[in-house]
């Protein structure tokens, strides 16, 4: 099984000039922990995570670095720290030199990459442009999907997956980022988060309506919408 078979293709992104406040709001609304930063031509230049935003919280709480960190820091480190804690836009706080993977990569290689780099997700590129994102959650979803072996889907399964995403996106049926669709032998599994039962029913129906789908399995979790409005 390859990255393109389990990745989330509809990636929530921001531009380098997106404000920090907008990034934080987006992470909360979409229930995601990081967002890629892309240029107008969809080239990835960085990624902003909850950890990157935590620098600003430290500054707001006036948390000083420990004495030993001050001793080993360089002037450039101090400059970068100031930018991280005082920057106003995504480009100021994002992690640069982002690790990416190709959509054709085997998922076992991705699992090894995430483990050795101690990261939770990695952007997927096609011809140097962002085309998806694959996370530990995507790997786990594939592993617990009830299949004994992670075999490569057929070309028909991949076409079904793309058609399901097109149907869902054309009607804007999702309230959160990270919807994942896994297809094998015409059987579809939906993973992600919803805010209501009507949303669940709409997503299930959208998958069933695609010609060639034999069965749809529901793995969607419910999140109360008021949680993200407090």
SETOR-512779 format. One record per residue: residue number from 1; x negated, y negated, z of N, C-alpha, C in turn. Coordinates in Angstrom, 2 decimals. Layout:
BEGIN
seq, n_X, n_Y, n_Z, ca_X, ca_Y, ca_Z, c_X, c_Y, c_Z
NUM, X, Y, Z, X, Y, Z, X, Y, Z
...
REM end
This chain:
BEGIN
seq, n_X, n_Y, n_Z, ca_X, ca_Y, ca_Z, c_X, c_Y, c_Z
1, -0.85, 1.18, 0.00, 0.00, 0.00, 0.00, -0.89, -1.24, 0.00
2, -0.51, -2.22, -0.79, -1.31, -3.42, -0.93, -0.67, -4.62, -0.21
3, -1.47, -5.68, -0.08, -1.01, -6.89, 0.60, 0.28, -7.42, -0.01
4, 0.38, -7.42, -1.32, 1.55, -7.98, -1.99, 2.84, -7.23, -1.67
5, 2.72, -6.01, -1.12, 3.90, -5.21, -0.80, 4.48, -5.53, 0.57
6, 3.70, -6.20, 1.43, 4.20, -6.49, 2.78, 4.08, -7.96, 3.18
7, 3.39, -8.76, 2.37, 3.19, -10.16, 2.73, 4.50, -10.93, 2.69
8, 4.53, -12.04, 3.40, 5.64, -12.97, 3.32, 5.33, -13.94, 2.19
9, 6.08, -13.89, 1.08, 5.73, -14.72, -0.08, 6.17, -16.18, 0.04
10, 7.23, -16.43, 0.79, 7.77, -17.79, 0.91, 7.17, -18.46, 2.13
11, 6.00, -19.03, 1.92, 5.23, -19.57, 3.03, 5.63, -21.02, 3.33
12, 5.85, -21.30, 4.60, 6.08, -22.67, 5.03, 4.73, -23.37, 5.04
13, 4.61, -24.49, 4.36, 3.33, -25.20, 4.27, 3.50, -26.68, 4.60
14, 2.39, -27.34, 4.81, 2.36, -28.79, 5.01, 1.24, -29.36, 4.16
15, 1.29, -30.66, 3.95, 0.23, -31.34, 3.22, -0.81, -31.86, 4.20
16, -2.00, -32.21, 3.73, -3.02, -32.75, 4.63, -2.55, -33.99, 5.40
17, -1.63, -34.75, 4.83, -1.20, -35.99, 5.47, 0.08, -35.84, 6.28
18, 0.56, -34.63, 6.45, 1.72, -34.40, 7.32, 1.36, -34.76, 8.75
19, 2.24, -35.48, 9.42, 1.94, -35.93, 10.78, 1.92, -34.75, 11.75
20, 1.17, -34.91, 12.84, 1.09, -33.88, 13.87, 2.47, -33.58, 14.45
21, 3.27, -34.62, 14.64, 4.62, -34.44, 15.18, 5.47, -33.59, 14.25
22, 5.34, -33.81, 12.94, 6.11, -33.03, 11.97, 5.66, -31.57, 11.95
23, 4.35, -31.36, 12.09, 3.82, -30.00, 12.13, 4.37, -29.26, 13.34
24, 4.33, -29.90, 14.52, 4.81, -29.27, 15.75, 6.30, -28.93, 15.63
25, 7.06, -29.86, 15.08, 8.50, -29.63, 14.90, 8.75, -28.45, 13.97
26, 7.96, -28.37, 12.91, 8.11, -27.29, 11.93, 7.82, -25.94, 12.57
27, 6.78, -25.85, 13.38, 6.43, -24.59, 14.04, 7.58, -24.13, 14.94
28, 8.20, -25.07, 15.62, 9.31, -24.73, 16.52, 10.55, -24.33, 15.73
29, 10.89, -25.12, 14.73, 12.12, -24.86, 13.96, 12.04, -23.54, 13.19
30, 10.88, -23.24, 12.63, 10.73, -22.05, 11.80, 10.28, -20.82, 12.61
31, 10.03, -21.04, 13.90, 9.59, -19.96, 14.79, 8.35, -19.25, 14.24
32, 7.36, -20.08, 13.91, 6.09, -19.56, 13.42, 4.97, -20.15, 14.28
33, 3.81, -19.51, 14.28, 2.72, -19.96, 15.14, 1.62, -20.69, 14.39
34, 1.72, -20.75, 13.06, 0.71, -21.45, 12.28, 1.29, -21.82, 10.92
35, 0.69, -22.81, 10.28, 1.17, -23.24, 8.97, -0.02, -23.62, 8.10
36, -0.10, -23.08, 6.86, -1.20, -23.44, 5.96, -1.07, -24.89, 5.49
37, -2.21, -25.50, 5.25, -2.26, -26.86, 4.71, -2.69, -26.76, 3.25
38, -1.87, -27.27, 2.34, -2.16, -27.12, 0.91, -2.13, -28.47, 0.20
39, -2.82, -28.53, -0.92, -2.83, -29.71, -1.77, -1.62, -29.67, -2.70
40, -1.49, -30.67, -3.54, -0.35, -30.75, -4.47, -0.33, -29.59, -5.45
41, -1.50, -29.05, -5.80, -1.54, -27.91, -6.72, -1.55, -26.56, -6.01
42, -1.16, -26.58, -4.71, -1.00, -25.37, -3.91, -2.31, -24.68, -3.56
43, -3.39, -25.43, -3.55, -4.68, -24.88, -3.12, -4.79, -25.06, -1.62
44, -5.13, -23.98, -0.91, -5.19, -24.04, 0.54, -6.49, -24.71, 0.99
45, -6.36, -25.67, 1.90, -7.53, -26.41, 2.40, -7.70, -26.26, 3.91
46, -6.74, -25.61, 4.55, -6.85, -25.44, 6.00, -5.62, -24.75, 6.56
47, -5.59, -24.59, 7.87, -4.44, -24.01, 8.54, -4.35, -24.63, 9.94
48, -3.13, -24.97, 10.34, -2.90, -25.55, 11.66, -2.13, -24.53, 12.49
49, -2.68, -24.18, 13.64, -2.05, -23.21, 14.53, -1.65, -23.87, 15.84
50, -0.94, -23.13, 16.64, -0.59, -23.62, 17.98, -1.86, -23.96, 18.77
51, -2.90, -23.18, 18.55, -4.16, -23.43, 19.25, -4.77, -24.77, 18.88
52, -4.67, -25.13, 17.60, -5.20, -26.42, 17.16, -4.44, -27.57, 17.82
53, -3.13, -27.41, 17.94, -2.32, -28.46, 18.56, -2.56, -28.54, 20.06
54, -3.05, -27.44, 20.65, -3.29, -27.44, 22.09, -4.38, -28.44, 22.48
55, -5.26, -28.78, 21.55, -6.29, -29.78, 21.82, -5.66, -31.12, 22.21
56, -4.56, -31.43, 21.53, -3.90, -32.70, 21.82, -3.23, -32.66, 23.18
57, -2.71, -31.50, 23.56, -2.10, -31.36, 24.88, -3.15, -31.55, 25.97
58, -4.33, -30.98, 25.73, -5.43, -31.16, 26.69, -5.75, -32.63, 26.86
59, -5.75, -33.37, 25.75, -6.07, -34.79, 25.82, -4.99, -35.54, 26.58
60, -3.72, -35.19, 26.32, -2.60, -35.85, 27.00, -2.65, -35.61, 28.50
61, -3.11, -34.41, 28.88, -3.19, -34.07, 30.30, -4.52, -34.50, 30.92
62, -5.37, -35.10, 30.05, -6.67, -35.59, 30.50, -7.50, -34.48, 31.16
63, -7.56, -33.35, 30.46, -8.35, -32.21, 30.94, -9.78, -32.36, 30.43
64, -10.75, -32.50, 31.32, -12.14, -32.66, 30.93, -12.77, -31.32, 30.60
65, -13.73, -31.34, 29.67, -14.48, -30.13, 29.39, -15.38, -29.80, 30.58
66, -15.64, -28.53, 30.77, -16.51, -28.13, 31.87, -17.92, -28.67, 31.66
67, -18.67, -28.79, 32.76, -19.99, -29.42, 32.69, -20.94, -28.69, 31.76
68, -20.82, -27.32, 31.70, -21.78, -26.58, 30.88, -21.50, -26.76, 29.39
69, -20.21, -26.98, 29.03, -19.90, -27.25, 27.63, -20.46, -28.61, 27.21
70, -20.40, -29.56, 28.13, -20.96, -30.89, 27.84, -22.47, -30.82, 27.62
71, -23.13, -29.94, 28.37, -24.58, -29.83, 28.28, -25.02, -29.25, 26.94
72, -24.26, -28.30, 26.41, -24.68, -27.63, 25.18, -24.07, -28.27, 23.94
73, -23.18, -29.23, 24.09, -22.55, -29.85, 22.94, -23.50, -30.84, 22.26
74, -23.32, -31.00, 20.95, -24.10, -31.97, 20.19, -23.24, -33.19, 19.93
75, -23.84, -34.22, 19.35, -23.08, -35.42, 19.04, -22.00, -35.12, 18.01
76, -22.34, -34.28, 17.03, -21.33, -33.91, 16.03, -20.16, -33.18, 16.67
77, -20.46, -32.34, 17.66, -19.39, -31.64, 18.38, -18.47, -32.64, 19.05
78, -19.05, -33.67, 19.64, -18.25, -34.71, 20.27, -17.38, -35.43, 19.25
79, -17.95, -35.68, 18.06, -17.18, -36.36, 17.01, -15.97, -35.50, 16.60
80, -16.24, -34.22, 16.36, -15.16, -33.32, 15.95, -14.10, -33.19, 17.05
81, -14.54, -33.16, 18.29, -13.61, -33.05, 19.41, -12.71, -34.28, 19.47
82, -13.30, -35.44, 19.22, -12.51, -36.68, 19.23, -11.47, -36.65, 18.12
83, -11.88, -36.20, 16.92, -10.96, -36.12, 15.79, -9.81, -35.18, 16.11
84, -10.15, -34.03, 16.70, -9.13, -33.03, 17.03, -8.10, -33.56, 18.02
85, -8.55, -34.33, 18.99, -7.67, -34.78, 20.06, -6.99, -36.11, 19.77
86, -7.49, -36.85, 18.77, -6.90, -38.15, 18.48, -6.32, -38.25, 17.06
87, -6.58, -37.23, 16.23, -6.09, -37.27, 14.86, -4.57, -37.32, 14.80
88, -4.07, -37.92, 13.74, -2.63, -38.10, 13.57, -2.02, -37.23, 12.49
89, -2.88, -36.57, 11.72, -2.37, -35.79, 10.59, -2.93, -34.37, 10.59
90, -2.32, -33.52, 9.79, -2.73, -32.11, 9.73, -4.20, -31.97, 9.37
91, -4.68, -32.80, 8.46, -6.07, -32.70, 8.03, -7.06, -33.01, 9.16
92, -6.59, -33.70, 10.19, -7.47, -34.04, 11.31, -7.66, -32.88, 12.28
93, -6.65, -32.05, 12.43, -6.70, -30.99, 13.45, -6.79, -29.59, 12.87
94, -6.61, -29.46, 11.55, -6.57, -28.13, 10.95, -7.92, -27.42, 11.04
95, -7.85, -26.10, 11.02, -9.05, -25.27, 10.91, -9.41, -25.16, 9.44
96, -10.62, -25.54, 9.12, -11.06, -25.50, 7.73, -11.80, -24.19, 7.45
97, -12.27, -24.02, 6.23, -12.96, -22.78, 5.83, -12.12, -21.56, 6.21
98, -10.87, -21.58, 5.77, -9.91, -20.53, 6.13, -10.25, -19.21, 5.44
99, -10.18, -18.13, 6.21, -10.35, -16.79, 5.65, -9.09, -16.46, 4.85
100, -9.24, -15.99, 3.62, -8.11, -15.61, 2.78, -8.33, -14.20, 2.24
101, -7.24, -13.61, 1.74, -7.34, -12.30, 1.11, -6.63, -12.33, -0.23
102, -6.98, -11.40, -1.09, -6.34, -11.26, -2.39, -5.10, -10.39, -2.25
103, -4.09, -10.65, -3.05, -2.84, -9.89, -2.95, -3.00, -8.42, -3.30
104, -4.08, -8.06, -3.99, -4.31, -6.67, -4.39, -5.05, -5.88, -3.31
105, -5.47, -6.53, -2.24, -6.24, -5.85, -1.21, -5.41, -4.80, -0.49
106, -6.05, -3.69, -0.14, -5.39, -2.62, 0.61, -5.10, -3.11, 2.03
107, -3.95, -2.74, 2.58, -3.57, -3.28, 3.89, -4.47, -2.75, 5.01
108, -5.13, -1.61, 4.80, -6.06, -1.12, 5.82, -7.25, -2.07, 5.93
109, -7.66, -2.66, 4.81, -8.76, -3.63, 4.82, -8.33, -4.91, 5.55
110, -7.09, -5.30, 5.35, -6.57, -6.49, 6.03, -6.52, -6.26, 7.53
111, -6.05, -5.08, 7.93, -5.99, -4.75, 9.35, -7.37, -4.84, 9.97
112, -8.38, -4.34, 9.26, -9.75, -4.41, 9.77, -10.22, -5.85, 9.86
113, -9.86, -6.66, 8.87, -10.25, -8.07, 8.86, -9.65, -8.83, 10.04
114, -8.36, -8.63, 10.28, -7.70, -9.30, 11.39, -8.32, -8.89, 12.73
115, -8.66, -7.62, 12.82, -9.24, -7.12, 14.07, -10.64, -7.67, 14.31
116, -11.48, -7.64, 13.29, -12.86, -8.07, 13.46, -12.98, -9.59, 13.59
117, -12.09, -10.33, 12.94, -12.14, -11.79, 13.01, -11.32, -12.34, 14.18
118, -10.59, -11.47, 14.84, -9.76, -11.87, 15.98, -8.75, -12.96, 15.58
119, -8.09, -12.73, 14.44, -7.07, -13.66, 13.96, -5.73, -12.94, 13.83
120, -4.65, -13.70, 13.84, -3.31, -13.11, 13.83, -2.68, -13.06, 12.45
121, -3.18, -13.90, 11.55, -2.61, -13.92, 10.21, -3.65, -14.43, 9.24
122, -3.43, -14.15, 7.94, -4.38, -14.60, 6.93, -3.61, -14.96, 5.66
123, -3.90, -16.13, 5.08, -3.23, -16.53, 3.83, -3.63, -15.62, 2.68
124, -2.70, -15.44, 1.75, -2.94, -14.60, 0.57, -3.03, -15.52, -0.65
125, -4.02, -15.30, -1.48, -4.21, -16.16, -2.64, -4.14, -15.36, -3.94
126, -3.70, -16.06, -4.97, -3.68, -15.52, -6.32, -4.28, -16.59, -7.22
127, -5.40, -16.29, -7.84, -6.12, -17.26, -8.67, -6.40, -18.54, -7.89
128, -6.88, -18.36, -6.66, -7.30, -19.45, -5.76, -6.16, -20.29, -5.23
129, -4.92, -19.89, -5.48, -3.77, -20.64, -4.98, -2.95, -19.79, -4.01
130, -2.37, -20.45, -3.02, -1.60, -19.74, -2.00, -0.37, -19.06, -2.60
131, -0.19, -17.79, -2.31, 0.98, -17.07, -2.81, 1.71, -16.31, -1.72
132, 1.17, -16.34, -0.48, 1.83, -15.62, 0.61, 0.99, -15.68, 1.87
133, 1.47, -15.00, 2.88, 0.72, -14.89, 4.13, 1.02, -13.52, 4.73
134, 0.00, -12.89, 5.28, 0.19, -11.57, 5.90, -0.30, -11.66, 7.34
135, 0.50, -11.13, 8.24, 0.20, -11.22, 9.66, 0.16, -9.83, 10.29
136, -0.25, -9.81, 11.55, -0.22, -8.55, 12.29, 1.20, -8.00, 12.33
137, 2.17, -8.91, 12.44, 3.57, -8.48, 12.48, 3.95, -7.76, 11.19
138, 3.49, -8.27, 10.04, 3.79, -7.61, 8.76, 3.22, -6.20, 8.73
139, 2.00, -6.04, 9.25, 1.37, -4.71, 9.29, 2.14, -3.76, 10.19
140, 2.56, -4.27, 11.35, 3.32, -3.44, 12.28, 4.67, -3.05, 11.69
141, 5.30, -3.98, 10.99, 6.60, -3.69, 10.36, 6.47, -2.56, 9.35
142, 5.37, -2.55, 8.62, 5.14, -1.47, 7.65, 4.90, -0.14, 8.36
143, 4.19, -0.20, 9.49, 3.86, 1.02, 10.21, 5.06, 1.65, 10.90
144, 5.98, 0.82, 11.40, 7.13, 1.36, 12.13, 8.37, 1.49, 11.26
145, 8.17, 1.42, 9.96, 9.32, 1.48, 9.05, 9.86, 2.89, 8.86
146, 9.28, 3.85, 9.60, 9.81, 5.21, 9.53, 9.17, 6.06, 8.46
147, 8.12, 5.55, 7.82, 7.46, 6.31, 6.76, 6.23, 7.01, 7.32
148, 6.01, 8.24, 6.91, 4.85, 8.99, 7.39, 3.58, 8.51, 6.73
149, 3.69, 8.02, 5.49, 2.52, 7.55, 4.78, 2.83, 6.19, 4.16
150, 1.82, 5.31, 4.16, 1.97, 4.00, 3.54, 1.53, 4.11, 2.09
151, 2.41, 4.64, 1.23, 2.09, 4.84, -0.17, 2.34, 3.55, -0.95
152, 1.73, 3.48, -2.12, 1.95, 2.30, -2.96, 3.36, 2.32, -3.54
153, 4.11, 1.23, -3.39, 5.45, 1.17, -3.97, 5.37, 1.26, -5.50
154, 6.44, 1.69, -6.12, 6.48, 1.74, -7.57, 6.69, 0.33, -8.11
155, 6.48, 0.17, -9.42, 6.70, -1.14, -10.04, 8.16, -1.55, -9.88
156, 9.06, -0.58, -9.87, 10.47, -0.87, -9.70, 10.74, -1.43, -8.29
157, 10.09, -0.84, -7.28, 10.26, -1.32, -5.91, 9.77, -2.76, -5.79
158, 8.67, -3.07, -6.44, 8.13, -4.42, -6.39, 9.04, -5.41, -7.09
159, 9.65, -4.97, -8.16, 10.62, -5.83, -8.86, 11.85, -6.07, -8.00
160, 12.28, -5.04, -7.28, 13.42, -5.18, -6.37, 13.10, -6.17, -5.26
161, 11.91, -6.06, -4.71, 11.48, -6.97, -3.63, 11.52, -8.41, -4.11
162, 10.98, -8.64, -5.29, 10.97, -10.00, -5.83, 12.38, -10.51, -6.10
163, 13.24, -9.63, -6.60, 14.63, -10.01, -6.90, 15.39, -10.35, -5.62
164, 15.13, -9.62, -4.55, 15.80, -9.89, -3.27, 15.38, -11.25, -2.74
165, 14.09, -11.54, -2.78, 13.62, -12.86, -2.34, 14.25, -13.97, -3.18
166, 14.34, -13.75, -4.48, 14.93, -14.76, -5.36, 16.40, -15.02, -5.01
167, 17.13, -13.95, -4.73, 18.53, -14.09, -4.37, 18.69, -14.84, -3.05
168, 17.88, -14.49, -2.07, 17.95, -15.14, -0.76, 17.55, -16.61, -0.85
169, 16.47, -16.89, -1.58, 15.98, -18.27, -1.67, 16.88, -19.16, -2.51
170, 17.45, -18.60, -3.55, 18.32, -19.41, -4.42, 19.55, -19.91, -3.68
171, 19.95, -19.19, -2.63, 21.11, -19.61, -1.83, 20.72, -20.14, -0.45
172, 19.40, -20.26, -0.21, 18.88, -20.81, 1.05, 19.55, -20.14, 2.26
173, 19.38, -18.84, 2.35, 20.09, -18.07, 3.37, 19.32, -17.90, 4.69
174, 18.06, -18.32, 4.73, 17.28, -18.11, 5.95, 17.16, -19.39, 6.78
175, 17.18, -19.24, 8.10, 17.03, -20.38, 9.01, 15.63, -20.45, 9.58
176, 14.85, -19.38, 9.48, 13.50, -19.33, 10.03, 12.51, -18.86, 8.99
177, 11.23, -19.18, 9.21, 10.19, -18.69, 8.32, 9.82, -17.27, 8.69
178, 9.16, -16.58, 7.78, 8.65, -15.26, 8.09, 9.54, -14.09, 7.75
179, 10.59, -14.29, 6.95, 11.41, -13.14, 6.54, 10.54, -12.19, 5.73
180, 10.58, -10.92, 6.09, 9.80, -9.92, 5.37, 10.71, -8.85, 4.81
181, 10.47, -8.50, 3.56, 11.25, -7.48, 2.87, 10.31, -6.36, 2.45
182, 10.60, -5.15, 2.88, 9.81, -3.98, 2.51, 10.71, -3.04, 1.72
183, 10.23, -2.61, 0.56, 11.04, -1.74, -0.31, 10.26, -0.49, -0.66
184, 10.91, 0.66, -0.52, 10.31, 1.92, -0.95, 11.40, 2.84, -1.46
185, 11.25, 3.27, -2.71, 12.20, 4.17, -3.37, 13.62, 3.62, -3.31
186, 13.74, 2.33, -3.48, 15.06, 1.70, -3.51, 15.65, 1.40, -2.16
187, 14.98, 1.81, -1.08, 15.46, 1.52, 0.27, 14.78, 0.24, 0.78
188, 15.61, -0.66, 1.31, 15.13, -1.98, 1.71, 15.18, -2.13, 3.23
189, 14.14, -2.75, 3.77, 14.12, -3.07, 5.20, 13.93, -4.58, 5.34
190, 14.80, -5.20, 6.12, 14.72, -6.64, 6.36, 14.18, -6.88, 7.77
191, 13.12, -7.68, 7.85, 12.51, -8.05, 9.13, 12.46, -9.57, 9.24
192, 12.67, -10.06, 10.46, 12.59, -11.50, 10.66, 13.54, -11.94, 11.76
193, 13.86, -13.25, 11.76, 14.70, -13.83, 12.80, 15.89, -14.56, 12.21
194, 17.02, -14.43, 12.88, 18.24, -15.12, 12.46, 18.83, -15.85, 13.65
195, 19.74, -16.78, 13.38, 20.38, -17.52, 14.45, 21.84, -17.12, 14.69
196, 22.40, -16.35, 13.76, 23.81, -15.99, 13.92, 24.12, -14.71, 13.16
197, 25.24, -14.11, 13.49, 25.68, -12.91, 12.80, 26.05, -13.19, 11.34
198, 26.69, -14.34, 11.04, 26.96, -14.64, 9.63, 25.67, -14.70, 8.80
199, 24.59, -15.21, 9.39, 23.32, -15.24, 8.68, 22.83, -13.82, 8.40
200, 22.96, -12.94, 9.41, 22.57, -11.54, 9.22, 23.38, -10.91, 8.09
201, 24.68, -11.11, 8.12, 25.55, -10.52, 7.11, 25.22, -11.03, 5.71
202, 24.89, -12.33, 5.62, 24.56, -12.92, 4.33, 23.27, -12.32, 3.77
203, 22.26, -12.15, 4.63, 21.00, -11.58, 4.19, 21.16, -10.12, 3.77
204, 21.92, -9.38, 4.55, 22.16, -7.98, 4.21, 22.89, -7.86, 2.88
205, 23.89, -8.71, 2.69, 24.66, -8.69, 1.45, 23.79, -9.07, 0.26
206, 22.95, -10.08, 0.45, 22.08, -10.52, -0.65, 21.17, -9.38, -1.10
207, 20.66, -8.59, -0.15, 19.81, -7.46, -0.51, 20.61, -6.36, -1.21
208, 21.80, -6.09, -0.71, 22.63, -5.04, -1.30, 23.07, -5.38, -2.72
209, 23.24, -6.68, -3.00, 23.76, -7.12, -4.29, 22.76, -6.95, -5.43
210, 21.50, -6.74, -5.11, 20.49, -6.59, -6.15, 20.60, -5.19, -6.77
211, 20.72, -5.14, -8.07, 20.85, -3.87, -8.77, 19.64, -2.98, -8.54
212, 19.88, -1.73, -8.15, 18.81, -0.79, -7.91, 18.55, -0.51, -6.45
213, 19.13, -1.34, -5.58, 18.97, -1.13, -4.14, 19.90, -0.01, -3.69
214, 19.36, 0.99, -3.02, 20.16, 2.12, -2.56, 20.71, 1.92, -1.16
215, 19.89, 1.36, -0.29, 20.29, 1.21, 1.10, 19.50, 0.06, 1.72
216, 20.11, -0.64, 2.69, 19.45, -1.75, 3.37, 19.44, -1.48, 4.87
217, 18.25, -1.53, 5.47, 18.11, -1.31, 6.91, 17.88, -2.64, 7.61
218, 18.60, -2.86, 8.68, 18.58, -4.13, 9.40, 17.61, -4.08, 10.59
219, 16.54, -4.88, 10.52, 15.60, -5.03, 11.63, 15.51, -6.50, 12.05
220, 16.54, -7.25, 11.77, 16.54, -8.68, 12.05, 16.84, -8.95, 13.52
221, 16.03, -9.82, 14.12, 16.24, -10.18, 15.52, 16.98, -11.50, 15.64
222, 17.79, -11.63, 16.68, 18.59, -12.84, 16.87, 17.91, -13.80, 17.84
223, 17.86, -15.06, 17.45, 17.34, -16.13, 18.30, 18.43, -17.18, 18.45
224, 18.75, -17.53, 19.69, 19.78, -18.54, 19.94, 19.32, -19.90, 19.40
225, 20.10, -20.56, 18.53, 19.68, -21.83, 17.94, 19.44, -22.93, 18.95
226, 20.11, -22.89, 20.10, 19.93, -23.97, 21.07, 18.53, -23.97, 21.68
227, 17.84, -22.81, 21.62, 16.49, -22.74, 22.19, 15.57, -23.74, 21.50
228, 15.77, -23.89, 20.19, 14.85, -24.74, 19.41, 15.31, -26.19, 19.37
229, 16.40, -26.52, 20.04, 16.89, -27.88, 20.04, 16.74, -28.55, 21.39
230, 16.06, -27.85, 22.33, 15.89, -28.41, 23.68, 14.52, -29.04, 23.81
REM end
